[in-house]
Amino acid sequence: IMNSHVLPRWGATPLAKIDHLALQAWVTELGTRRSPATVAEAYRLANGVFRSAMRNRLLPANPAEGIRLPKRRKQDTADRVISQKQLLTQLLPAAPDRYRAIIATAAGAGLRWGEAAGLCLDAIDLSNRRLRVIRTVIEVSGHTAFKPYPKSAAGRRTIPLPSWLIEIISHHLATYSPGVEARL
């Protein structure tokens, strides 16, 4: 975030030349292109720089004080939850065959997108009907990379697989050869 949002906008500007109005305009404009969480993190980093400058007596006041951040929306999950029947009869048949297994696995095992994208054959144990979340895929500046561990210790977990999902994964593995990283 520091490199992709804060530095491109403020990296060449002397701290003393950055005022409250300019910071508010930046946060507001960034909020039109990025999520409230991303804007809050970019602001947090910039604010930390100004607080440090004040502590070191480089600035008399913090221009980031009182900046209005975009409101984090309360998620209405009722509209985002589908039943297993809807998943099997509506969503999966509408998805291209090549991607059905990853969609079904993300939904059926309750995985975050990065966890589903990070699944490789070494994490799937069909005979014991389970999968292990042991890595994720992250995206930085448009490039994806494997990260060996999920965000927290709670993210590293073993998940039991329902029989309908085992059938979908088995079909996928029989139909498509594993890629370079033996990903699902």
N, C-alpha and C positions, 0 to 999 in steps of 0.2 A: 504494500500500500504506500509506503514511504516513497519508493521509487516511482510508482505508477501514478500517484495523485499529488503528493505534497511537493516533491522535488521539481517535477516539470513546471509546476505553477510558481513556486516560491524560491526555488534553488538559486536563482541569479539575483534575487531582490534582497537588498540589505534589510536586516530585521527592523531597523529604525524607520524604514520607509513603508512598512506594512501597517495599515491602520484597521480599526474595527470594521469600517464600512467595506473595505476591500475583502476582508476575511469573510464577512457575512455574504457578500456577493458570490465569493468562491464556493462557500458551503451550499448556498441556494442553487447555484448552477450545477454543482456536482450532484446534488440531490435529484436533478432532472435526468441524470445519466446512470446513477448508481443506487444501490439499495440503501435504506436508512442505516443499516449496520455498517456498511462500507464507509459511508459519509462520517458516521460517528467515530470510526477508527482513524480515518484520515485526520479529522479534527483533533482527536485525542493526541495523536503524534505531533501535530503542529502546536497545539496548546502546551505540550510538554517542553517544546523548544522555547516558547515564550516564557514559561515559568522559570526555566533554567536561566534564561537571559536576565530575568528580573533578579533572581537570587544572586547572580554574579554582577549585578548593578550595571548591566549593559543596556537595560531599558528601564524607564521610570514606571511604566504601567504595562499590564498585559492586554494587548489589543484583542485577544481571543476571549476575554471575559465577557459573558453575556451573549455570546453567539447563540442564535436559535438554530437548533438542529432539526432536520425532518423528523416527524413523529414516526416512531416504530409502530407499524400497524399491528394490531392484535389479530392474529390469524384466526379466521373462521374455518376451523378444520371440518366442520360439518359438510361443506361443499366439496372438500378434497378427499373424503373417504369414500371408497367404493367397496361394494361387497365382493366376496370371492366369486359369486355367480356373475357379477358384472365384469370382473376381471377376466374370467374364463370365457364368457359368451360375447362380450362387447369389445373390451380393450385389446386383448391378445389377438383375436381374429383380424382386427383392423391394423395391427402392427406387421411390418415386413417379417417374414419367417426368420430371417437371419438374426433379428433383434428380440424375438419373443422370449428367449430363455433369460436374457438379462433383465427384461422388464418383469417377467414372472418371478425371477429370483429376488429382485429388489422389493417387489410387492409381497411375495409370499414369505420372505424371511425378514421383512422389516428393515432392509438395509438402506443406508444413505446412498446417494448416487456415487460418491467417491469410493465407498466400500464395495458396491456392486461392480463398478468399473475395475477395481483392483483385484477381483477374484481371479485366481489362477487354479489350475488343476490340483496343485498341492494343498489347496484349502478346501477342496470338495471331497467328501467321503460318502459316496452313494450307498455303499454296502452297509454302513452304519447310520445312514439317513441323517447326515449332519454336514454343516459347513463351518469353517472357522474364519472369523474376520481377523486377518493377520496383517493386512496391508490396505492402503487406500491409494487412490490416484488423486493427485492434486494438480491444479492448473495455475501456472504463473506466467503472466504475460503471453497468453495464448499457447503455451507449451505444456504438455502434460508429462507427469513423471510419477513413478511409483514412490510411495513413502512407506517405509517398512512397518510402521505401527499406526493404528488409528489415533485420533486426537487424545484420548485418555485411556487409562487402564480399563475403565468400564467399557470402552469401545472394543477392546480385545475380548472376544467372546466366541462361544460355540453355540450354534443355533440348530435346533432340530428341524428337519425338512419334512413337510407333509408329502404323502404319496403322490398327489397330483403334480407337485413340483418336481419330484424325482423323475416322473415320466417325461416332463418337458425338458429337463436338463439332459436326461438320457437320450432323448430324440435329437437334441441339439448336438451332443457329442458324437452321435452316430452319423449325423448329416454333415457336419462341418469339421474340418480338420483343425486342430489347435494352431493358433498363431505362433509367432516367435516366442512370446512369453508364456505360451500355453494358457491363454486367457479364455474365459468363458465367452 
